[in-house]
Amino acid sequence: MGQRLEHEDILQLFRAHPGTLLSGEEISRKLGVSRTAVWKKIRHLRSLGYAIEALPSRGYRLTSVPDVLLAEEVRAGLKTRIIGRELVFFDETDSTNLRARELGDSGHPEGTVVIADRQTAGKGRLGRYWASPPAVNLYTSILLRPPILPYDGPQLTFLSAVAVARAVAEVSGLRPLVKWPNDVLLNGRKVAGLLNEMNAETEGVRYIVLGIGVNLNMRPEQFPDDLRYPATSLVIETGREVSRLAFARSLYRHLDSLYGEFLTSGFPPVIRAWEALCDLIGRDVEVDCQSRLIRGRVEGLDNDGGLLVRTEDVLEKILAGDVRPLERTVPG
Ligand code: BT5
């Protein structure tokens, strides 16, 4: 389980009185701890990068917060309805998806969010791994309990891709694109990975975990050597560091509004949003489906997330495969 950070109580107090000087005595009374314990908490917060002004015989004031993804920091600026109802933060864990599934199994509410500063066994799809160095990126898993049939579970993958793309656009000013089925790209390189896992029975979904890893301030030397696809990060693309906190809040806000819309209107709004971010719609592609190669023009997404490709004879629905655009013919 996530640790409840020992200094969260004092942070909450500072936040409840923004910009105000709080005397050591007042803090110790409100938290029910000794003056020495207050001083220790302040020292600990400073060691984490919080700037706390101390004015002799007047008190303490929080003047700035560090860009660490402490649950309390994320929560403080979050104005969402569902996403982030509960936040669990780990300095280190094997995989946030595993933690979120445990929380799902033990009955935690939908909207519970797990965040880790680093993962020691970050998971990709099909047993692949996700490089998760500390202090630079966002690794998060969101627990949802949508009232849908298991068959419709993959719809949430498209929803998370749209939310990630919107957050990337908002924070970087760049124009990310989505690639079917579940990649988010900047300038043709993968900037985020999505791993959504479902626990279901025939009649319905118990929960879905949306696993999201976004490369924010990761530098070229931190990428693994054996990348399957070209990869990038926001700092590589923009040349400036982004606030992990600001990104996390933006992501949860976009997820919250998309999921709210999904609950009331179903998949169609997600399809439209996803198609608007996909540059292959209307283009000629080749799809490698292992057993056969399909050539045709992409028409869009089907209701269950299949890719619709019009070949010379039929409208094919692709459920799995590798899509490549065919070279545009150069005129003349
Ligand atoms: C994915 O798999 O793209 C899904 C990644 C999901 C990661 C998140 S982090 C939070 C949550 N908790 C988890 O444990 N997982 C989720 P896939 O399409 O299979 O891509 C994996 C491949 O991408 C690897 O085989 C590498 O080649 C490459 N790769 C590994 N780390 C990368 C990184 N940080 N950025 C870009 N590519 C990476």
Boltz pocket constraint, residues with backbone or C-beta under 6 A from the ligand:
constraints:
  - pocket:
      binder: B
      contacts: [[A, 94], [A, 95], [A, 96], [A, 97], [A, 98], [A, 119], [A, 121], [A, 122], [A, 123], [A, 124], [A, 125], [A, 126], [A, 128], [A, 129], [A, 130], [A, 131], [A, 132], [A, 138], [A, 139], [A, 140], [A, 141], [A, 182], [A, 190], [A, 191], [A, 192], [A, 193], [A, 194], [A, 195], [A, 211], [A, 212], [A, 213], [A, 214], [A, 215], [A, 224], [A, 226], [A, 227], [A, 228], [A, 229], [A, 231], [A, 232]]
      max_distance: 6.0
